[in-house]
Amino acid sequence: VQNYAYVLATPSIAGTAVTTDGAVAVTTLTKQLNGYTYIFAMGDGNSANIYGQAVNATIAVAGAGSGTVTDLTDGRSISMTNGQFTDHFDAYQLHIYRY
């Protein structure tokens, strides 16, 4: 995350929503810099799952359209359709996306 301090220093933007297929949420923080949108996303835990839980999440970004999202944490490309893409999170796993 330290490598992205310059991105994290920019104002946050609204319009990112997440739905999951499990009992835990995925928390996001969305930023924009130099024509790119960055989404920092992490699988969470809750009182019933204090050690977290693996979960699949669909992330929807208002006005994003269709294209390719790059997961900067591992270099994968993920297809985004109508502003939505789906990814897997292990317990407390962080993904940093850019499109």
N, C-alpha and C positions, 0 to 999 in steps of 0.2 A: 504494500500500500504506500510505503514511503516514496516509491518511484513515481507516484501519481499525486504528490503534494501540490504541484502546480495546478492540477485539475481540481483537487479538493478545495483549493483556495478560492474558486469561483463561486458565485451565488448558485444555490440549488434551484432547480426548476420543478414545477409541479406537472402532473399529468401522467405519472407512471402508476399503474395498478397491477397487483399480483393476485393470482388465484393459485391454490395448491390442491394436490390430491391427497393430502395427509392431514395429520392432527397439528402440525406446526406451520408457522408462517415463514415467508421469505421477506426480509426487510430490504428495501431499496433506497438508494440515494442517487439522484439524477443530476448531472452537471453538463454544461456545454462549454466548449473551448475550440477556437479555430475551425469552426464549421463541423465539428464532431460532437456527437452526444455520447456521454459516458454514463453507464449505469453500474453502480456498485451494488451487488446483491449478495445476501448471506442467508443461509438457512438458519432458522432459530430453534429454540427450545421453548418449553412452557412448564408450568408446575407439574404436569404429568410426565413430561419428557425433558428433565433437567439436563440430560446429556445430549439433547438434540435428537433428531430423527431424520433419516433420509426422506426426501420428498421430491416430487416433480412439480415444477412451477411454470405457469404460463404468465409471461410478463407482457403487458400491453402498454404501449407508449402513444399517447394522444398525438395525432398528426404525423406519425412516423412513416406510414405507407408500407411498401414492400421492398425487400432487398436482402442484404447479407449483414449479419451482426458477427463481429469477431470477439471471441472470448480471449482477452489478452492474458489471462492466467495460464492458458495452455495452448493458444494458437488455433483453436478450432473455429470453423466457420459454421454459423447457424442461420438457417433460412428464416426470414421474417416476412409474414404475409399479413397485409392489412394492419400493420402496426403491432403484430403479436408474434412472439416466439416462445418455445417451450424448452426447458433444460432440466437436468437432474442435479440435485444438491445432496451431498452427504451431510451428516450432522455438522452444523456450524461451518460448512464449506463456503468460501468466498469466491465469487466470480466477478470479474471486471469486464464489462462489455463495452464495445465501441462500434458506432455506426455512423 
